[in-house]
Amino acid sequence: MADLINEYRIMYFLYEAYQAHRRITFQVLKTKLESMNDAGYLLPALSYLRLNGYVDGSYERLGLTGKGLRTTELLFRKFFIYLKRHRDDELSTWINSL
């Protein structure tokens, strides 16, 4: 489960960059995910995402592929459906934090 959480966090920051019509560098990713980088999880998770076609580009211009974009959006949709069905009282808190 930890790997999925790490991969989601990377894809979330790349999705934010995509929405702003820009790409993100590895250095920025390291800064934003400092605790993940310090624990040694950032590079393996990013390598997995690149190998499986979710992320493309060099370390100076990382971005989501079409597959990565669809997966990220699907994950958000399923997460909100789950919250609405099982934790309706927490839905507004999650929407505000995201």
Secondary structure, DSSP 8 states (H G I E B T S, - for coil): -HHHHHHHHHHHHHHHHHHTT--B-HHHHHHHTHHHHHTT-HHHHHHHHHHTTSEES-TTSBEE-HHHHHHHHHHHHHHHHHHHHH-GGGHHHHHHH-
